[in-house]
């Protein structure tokens, strides 16, 4: 049995284009509290964001937009051209994101949330995810479908999407880490039905203090 230090927390993850946000929205409609690590990252790197002084010190004004937020396009070009730059950025952001997401999880559980879904794109890549969550739920579909979805929604070129995917854990690695898998290769209705089933399980597990969550 694995215990979370702060209550019953489900780590929701998946590669770019897998449909994490759609799954998170479905959990939220059922009453779970969703803590979105990407939203936290945007707050930290927005105008006046807590991470911006350290980012500017590390990379200079070239990655700071006119309004003081992180220039994500400039940072993306820099990071893809220099793996060391990406690691320096992650070293600044990841501890801050981790601390803030855990604070929000504790706050939600203290306020009476049945359980928390912590939506983290790079959960498996973080290395210490098993200390932060009781379940790992992976939203999964094949790579070609993910690429098509991202191209349709963002206009990014296929080569750029593939570069992003190369920085993330492989599909096989994520699936190997999963306690639960949501297959998002079909319709939104199908995804919602799977979330509904998992919600019922997670509510029971949370009520039992996680007793039904198998150890891994």
C-alpha positions, 0 to 999 in steps of 0.5 A, spaced: 500 500 500 502 506 498 500 513 502 500 520 500 502 525 505 496 529 504 491 525 502 488 521 496 491 524 490 491 522 482 496 523 478 493 525 471 498 525 465 499 523 458 503 526 452 502 532 448 495 531 444 493 525 448 487 529 451 489 530 458 485 536 459 479 533 456 480 528 461 481 533 467 475 537 465 471 530 465 473 529 472 472 536 475 465 535 472 464 529 477 466 533 483 474 532 483 478 538 484 483 539 479 490 542 480 493 543 473 501 544 473 501 547 467 496 553 469 501 553 475 507 554 470 503 559 466 502 563 473 510 563 475 512 565 468 507 570 467 508 578 468 510 579 475 511 571 476 515 568 481 520 565 477 521 570 472 527 574 476 531 567 476 529 566 469 531 572 466 538 572 471 539 565 467 537 567 460 537 574 459 532 579 456 532 575 450 526 570 453 522 576 456 516 579 453 515 586 453 510 585 458 514 581 463 512 574 461 516 569 459 517 569 451 515 562 450 517 562 443 523 564 444 525 560 450 522 554 446 527 555 440 533 556 445 531 550 449 530 545 443 537 548 440 541 547 447 539 541 451 542 544 457 538 550 457 532 546 457 535 543 463 537 550 467 529 552 465 527 545 469 531 546 475 528 553 476 521 551 474 520 544 477 521 545 484 517 551 484 511 548 480 512 542 485 511 546 491 505 550 489 501 544 486 502 540 493 500 546 496 494 547 492 492 539 493 493 540 501 488 546 500 483 542 496 483 536 501 483 540 507 476 544 504 473 537 503 474 535 496 473 527 495 480 527 492 484 531 487 487 530 480 493 533 479 494 534 472 502 534 470 504 533 463 511 531 465 509 527 471 513 520 469 519 524 467 519 528 474 522 521 477 519 522 484 512 522 482 510 516 486 512 520 493 506 525 490 500 521 488 497 515 490 495 513 483 498 514 476 492 515 471 495 515 463 491 518 458 493 514 452 492 514 444 497 512 438 503 517 436 500 519 429 493 521 432 496 525 438 500 529 432 494 530 428 490 533 434 496 538 436 497 540 428 489 541 428 489 545 434 495 549 434 498 550 427 505 547 429 509 543 424 509 536 424 517 536 425 516 541 431 511 537 435 516 531 434 521 535 437 516 536 443 515 529 443 522 527 443 523 531 450 517 527 453 517 520 456 515 515 451 508 512 450 511 505 453 514 508 459 508 512 461 504 506 460 509 502 464 508 507 470 500 507 469 495 504 475 490 506 470 489 507 463 484 512 459 484 510 452 482 516 448 483 514 441 475 514 440 470 519 442 469 524 447 463 520 450 468 514 450 473 518 454 467 520 459 465 513 460 472 511 462 472 517 467 466 516 470 468 509 472 474 511 475 471 517 479 467 511 482 473 507 484 477 513 486 471 516 491 471 509 494 479 508 495 479 515 498 473 514 503 477 508 505 484 512 505 487 509 499 486 502 502 484 499 495 490 502 491 494 496 489 502 497 491 507 498 485 
